[in-house]
Amino acid sequence: MFFVIGTYEKRGHRLALQHSLCLTPLDLEPWIAGIESYIAPDYQLAQRASARLDLPDLFAICGNQPTYSIEDARKLHKRQWTAKQYNGAADTKVAGEHRISQEKMLEILRLRSAYIAERGATLNNPHIPLTYLDRFKGTDRVINPGSSALAIRRLAKAFAQANPQHPALTELPK
C-alpha cells in the first residue's frame, strides 16, 4: 500500500494542509523492518510461552472438567472467534450435547494466551520520526495541495512499472 502523510500548520483555530508525502512500500520498508525487529522478540516469547501451557494450567484457569461447554470456551477466548468457530471447536458429544474435549480446550487456552501476549507485543500507533521523513523533502514524494490525486496516481504507476514483482502488486486481494 501507499502511505500518504500530511503536514499541517495551524492557521487561527484551524489546521491547514501544507503538503503531503506519498510514500511507496519501498520508501517505508526500512522503517517498518525496524518496527518488526523491535517487536519480534515479544512475538517469539508469546508463541513459546503459550505452547508450554498444559492440562494443569487449563484446570487452574477453567476448572477440571472432563469436557467443556461452548460457553466455557467463549468465556475464555472472548470475542476472538465467530459463533461458527466456537461451534466447530466442539469435538465431542456428551448426552447429545456438543462439548469440547480437554485437549481442544487446552488448544483454545494456548491461543488465548498467545493472543494476549501478542497484543502487548504490538506497537500501537507508532510514529514515524520526522528525521526519517526529512529524507523525502525535495523529491517527487512531496505533493502540494490541489494536485494530490494526480500525483499519487503518477507515483503509483511509476512504482508499478519499476517494481512489477513487488508483493504490494503481486499479493493484491481478489
MIFIBA-79429 format. One line per field, with one value per residue (C-alpha): x, y, z. Coordinates in nm, 3 decimals, decimal comma, always signed. Layout:
N
east = X ... .
north = Y ... .
up = Z ... .
//
This chain:
174
east = +0,000 +0,098 +0,125 +0,003 +0,129 +0,008 +0,198 -0,024 +0,016 -0,217 -0,394 -0,603 -0,828 -0,792 -0,532 -0,426 -0,254 +0,093 +0,185 +0,169 +0,419 +0,318 +0,549 +0,575 +0,616 +0,988 +1,015 +0,885 +1,032 +1,341 +1,128 +0,873 +1,154 +1,290 +0,949 +0,917 +1,263 +1,176 +0,868 +0,991 +1,125 +0,787 +0,607 +0,856 +0,805 +0,426 +0,444 +0,688 +0,517 +0,168 +0,293 +0,414 +0,071 -0,053 -0,357 -0,282 -0,283 -0,616 -0,764 -0,635 -0,796 -1,110 -1,168 -1,102 -1,385 -1,398 -1,535 -1,617 -1,914 -1,902 -1,988 -1,678 -1,470 -1,637 -1,564 -1,200 -1,137 -1,385 -1,485 -1,188 -1,392 -1,721 -2,012 -1,928 -1,570 -1,684 -1,937 -1,669 -1,442 -1,688 -1,512 -1,717 -2,071 -2,195 -2,559 -2,629 -2,476 -2,182 -1,886 -1,517 -1,255 -0,979 -0,724 -0,921 -0,988 -0,614 -0,556 -0,804 -0,626 -0,295 -0,448 -0,586 -0,252 -0,070 -0,331 -0,297 +0,081 +0,087 -0,145 +0,111 +0,384 +0,230 +0,337 +0,015 +0,024 +0,400 +0,507 +0,741 +1,015 +1,043 +1,411 +1,306 +1,058 +1,307 +1,490 +1,194 +1,199 +1,263 +1,172 +0,875 +0,721 +0,619 +0,266 +0,126 -0,241 -0,463 -0,258 -0,290 -0,492 -0,290 +0,044 -0,049 -0,164 +0,163 +0,372 +0,168 +0,207 +0,582 +0,618 +0,421 +0,630 +0,961 +0,865 +0,623 +0,713 +0,679 +0,443 +0,232 +0,142 +0,150 -0,048 -0,348 -0,679 -0,907 .
north = +0,000 +0,357 +0,584 +0,941 +1,156 +1,512 +1,806 +2,073 +2,419 +2,598 +2,897 +3,061 +2,791 +2,564 +2,331 +2,385 +2,125 +2,244 +1,942 +1,564 +1,292 +0,993 +0,707 +0,371 +0,039 +0,056 +0,403 +0,280 -0,070 +0,017 +0,185 -0,100 -0,357 -0,171 -0,186 -0,556 -0,620 -0,425 -0,636 -0,974 -1,099 -1,029 -1,237 -1,521 -1,508 -1,515 -1,825 -2,013 -1,934 -2,022 -2,353 -2,456 -2,443 -2,789 -2,957 -2,844 -2,485 -2,547 -2,691 -2,397 -2,147 -2,323 -2,587 -2,959 -3,090 -3,398 -3,174 -2,807 -2,622 -2,383 -2,111 -2,206 -2,153 -1,815 -1,705 -1,792 -1,680 -1,388 -1,240 -1,375 -1,626 -1,630 -1,843 -2,085 -2,122 -2,185 -2,442 -2,601 -2,637 -2,882 -3,210 -3,447 -3,513 -3,592 -3,695 -3,548 -3,209 -3,075 -3,037 -2,953 -3,205 -3,117 -3,133 -2,896 -2,660 -2,659 -2,557 -2,271 -2,169 -2,161 -1,948 -1,706 -1,685 -1,613 -1,353 -1,170 -1,171 -1,063 -0,772 -0,649 -0,704 -0,479 -0,123 +0,072 +0,387 +0,405 +0,749 +0,781 +1,018 +1,344 +1,269 +0,964 +1,168 +1,451 +1,234 +1,277 +1,659 +1,795 +1,466 +1,364 +1,221 +1,573 +1,653 +2,002 +2,063 +2,056 +1,802 +1,504 +1,260 +1,314 +1,299 +0,982 +0,811 +0,912 +0,773 +0,452 +0,397 +0,462 +0,226 -0,050 -0,016 -0,017 -0,298 -0,537 -0,829 -0,638 -0,813 -0,496 -0,565 -0,945 -1,012 -0,794 -0,901 -1,088 .
up = +0,000 -0,040 +0,259 +0,245 +0,530 +0,571 +0,716 +0,865 +1,011 +1,245 +1,095 +1,360 +1,503 +1,201 +1,063 +0,703 +0,489 +0,388 +0,182 +0,183 +0,133 -0,076 +0,015 -0,158 +0,020 -0,059 +0,095 +0,430 +0,421 +0,630 +0,898 +0,901 +0,921 +1,224 +1,397 +1,314 +1,454 +1,767 +1,848 +1,713 +2,049 +2,209 +1,946 +1,990 +2,364 +2,318 +2,098 +2,316 +2,647 +2,523 +2,379 +2,724 +2,885 +2,984 +3,140 +3,498 +3,364 +3,192 +3,512 +3,719 +3,483 +3,360 +3,623 +3,598 +3,385 +3,161 +2,881 +2,842 +2,701 +2,410 +2,660 +2,864 +2,551 +2,489 +2,846 +2,793 +2,435 +2,446 +2,111 +1,920 +1,721 +1,539 +1,660 +1,379 +1,503 +1,861 +1,744 +1,526 +1,830 +1,985 +1,913 +2,127 +2,242 +2,590 +2,628 +2,283 +2,371 +2,172 +2,407 +2,390 +2,499 +2,743 +2,462 +2,240 +2,532 +2,606 +2,244 +2,291 +2,613 +2,425 +2,150 +2,407 +2,585 +2,259 +2,164 +2,497 +2,481 +2,116 +2,191 +2,440 +2,183 +1,922 +1,890 +1,861 +1,656 +1,603 +1,494 +1,201 +1,317 +1,127 +1,077 +0,872 +0,667 +0,605 +0,351 +0,114 +0,112 -0,234 -0,406 -0,617 -0,298 -0,187 -0,300 -0,284 -0,203 -0,508 -0,703 -0,468 -0,679 -0,994 -0,812 -0,623 -0,945 -1,114 -0,828 -0,814 -1,188 -1,174 -0,876 -1,051 -1,368 -1,178 -0,935 -1,112 -0,882 -0,553 -0,307 -0,290 -0,653 -0,666 -0,348 -0,420 -0,264 -0,502 .
//
